[in-house]
Amino acid sequence: MSSSRTRCQRAGASRPAVREPPWRSPGLTVAQHADYLALVDAEIRPPHATTRPWDDFPLALGLDNLPWMLGAVDGEGRLAGGLSVLVRPFATGCGEIAVGVVGSVVTRPDCRGQGLSSRLQAAAVAMLRRQEVPLAALWTDQPEIYAGRGFMPAGWEWHAGLETATLPPPPPPVVIRDWEPADAPATAALYADHLWRTVRRPGDAGRLYGMPGTRGLVAVAAGQVRAAVFCGKGADFPDYVTEWSGELGLVLALLGRACERGWASTVLVPSCGTALLAQLEAAGSAPVALPSACWAVTRPDLLRRKLAAAGGVAPASDSDARAWLGGVNVDGTVEPGPLGIAVWGFDSA
């Protein structure tokens, strides 16, 4: 496996020529997959992370997702950069719509400055178009880097603080305990009750809920799991409740317990979570609205078809993701779009 840190470009040294990304044959080989994971681990992990990227993103970076990983090699055939795309249907206000979640975009240090990342992004968007995936999403603190491929902040979610909220204890005989792997089917069923969500494949739930560094709580009554919350996403989303499901009164009690334990001080409330949001505000929380992701419209024709079937009206602009999905105004208020969509914390990449 090649080491990327030991080959950082020295000032004045020549840069290796980089071949075009594999436009016609997307997907990495198994050997390239190992090099890609090493590159991601070396270059874009959070400082002092105690988990590995494959822990935090088990679906996007798993071997079974190789066909949706793109890479480029240098003149010596060594991996110079790559990215991953996780494609899943999202249950939205207009039915199920496929979304490509782009993540782990990385370039080897000695190959930077050649437009490699831009070419990989363009290749990913082109592949999504060919595969009839009408939306793409990614997360970044530098959205301008991706604007050239049509990505822009759009959609919305709320980040609600828990420390200022007075949250109720669970009513007897409800018991709160730590989540266990055997709870995966029950918690997956609770998650599936959300109207707007990612439609996960069989096996996805266990891999997501069992991520190292992620901690969960469940509320149990009469032997049945009736609510669940999950804190963190490995090293990603520290101090956040990234997913919650079940009876709202019990969810509030679980949020209070997670805060008491010091597991989380903020809960992510997707755009479909207005009922919980109202209860959090009544309890003393002051939620802040933020864009749910940077989105790109890759197949507006497919979105128009979905919207028309649901009785909606498409926006005038094909490429303006905010016109489709709505967004957050400068004053912090939310402006809905014709297509309602939600992203839960576990489904980011």
Buried (B, 14 or more C-beta within 10 A) or exposed (E): EEEBEEBEBEEEEEEBEBEEBBEEEBBBEEEBBBBBBBBBBBBEBEEEBEBBBBBBBBBBBBEEBBBBBBBBBBEEEBBBBBBBBBBBBBBBBBEEBBBBBBBBBBBBBBBBEBEBBEBBBBBBBBBBBEBEBBBBBBBBEEBEBBEEBBBBBBBBBBBBBBEEBEBEEBEEEBEBEEBEEEBBEBBBEBBEEBEBBBEBEEEBBBBBBBBBBBBBBBBBBEEEBBBBBBBBBBBBBBEBBBBBBBBBBBBBBBBBBBBEEEBBBBBBBBBBBEEBBEBBBEBEBEBEBBBBBBBBBBBBEBBBBBBEEBEBEBBEEBEBBBBBBBBBEEEEEBEEBBBBBBBBBBBBB
